[in-house]
């Protein structure tokens, strides 16, 4: 059968705000949802989908995608295919992003 994993947090004051901002970004950037699904699947296949084992959490991944889309939209336009956005996401966070300078 199909197994669905979910993570539930209790006592987090910022939970509702996170949901509201995520819904806003999904509406603003239609490419966010399909990119998120593909990247979550990719991270799962590579063993990087669980935060407690050193992976990337859903909200962090959403914010990474949003940051990428905001940079992309500022420099190009919204009429770009998902393959190009995915390739450029990997290029940004896998090769050109300066983690030592920014993080």
N, C-alpha and C positions, 0 to 999 in steps of 0.2 A: 504494500500500500504506500500511499504518499505520506511522507513525514514533513511536517511544517514546524520549523523552529521559531520561537518568538522569545523576546526579552521584555520583561515587565519590570518597571521600576516603581517603587513606593516611596512616598515622602520627598519627592523631588519637586521643588517649587517651580522650576522652569519647564516642566513637562507640557503644560497647555500652551505656553508661548512657543515652544518648539514645534508643536503641531500646527499652530496658526501660521508661523513663518514658513514651514514646509509646504503647506497648502497654497500659500501665496506664491512661492517659487514654482511649484508645479503648474500653477495657472499662468504665471509670467513666462516660463520657459517650457514649452511643450516637449522639447527634447530631453528634459530632465528625467522623466519617468522611464523611457526606454533605455537611456544611458545607465540609469541606476540599476535596472534589472540585469543588463548585460554585465556591468561591472561587479555587481554582487555575486552573480554566477561565476565570473572569472575569479574573484577572490576566494570563493568557496572551493573551487577546483584547485587552487594553489595553496589552500590551507591558511588563508589570511582573513577569514570571515569572523573570527571570534576575538573580541577585544582582550579577554582575559588570557589569551595565548599569544598576544602581540599583533593581532590583526586590526583591521579598521572597522569601526562601528558604523551603523547605518547613518546616524546624524552627521558624523565626520565626513563620510563619503558624500552625502548630500551637499554639505557645505563646500567640499572640494569641487564637485561638479558645478555648483552654482558659481563659484569663483571662476572656474574655467569658462563657463558660458558668459558671464559678465565681461571677462576679458575678450572673449571671442566676439561678442556682439559689439563691443566698443570699437574693434578693429575691422570687422567685416560686416555681415548682415545676417538676418535670420533665415535666409534661403540657402542653407548649406545642408548637405546630407549627413545622416547620423554616422556613417562610416568615417567621414572626415573629422567629425567632432570626436569620435572615439579615438581615432589615430592621434589627433592633436592632444587629447587628454593624456594618453600614454607618453607622448613626446614631452609634454609640459612636466608632468610629475615623475616621469622616469628618467629624463635626460637633462632638461634645461633648468628646472626649478632649483634654486640655490638654498638647500636646507640649512647650511651653515650660516648664511647671511640672514635669512628670514626666520628660521626656527631656532 
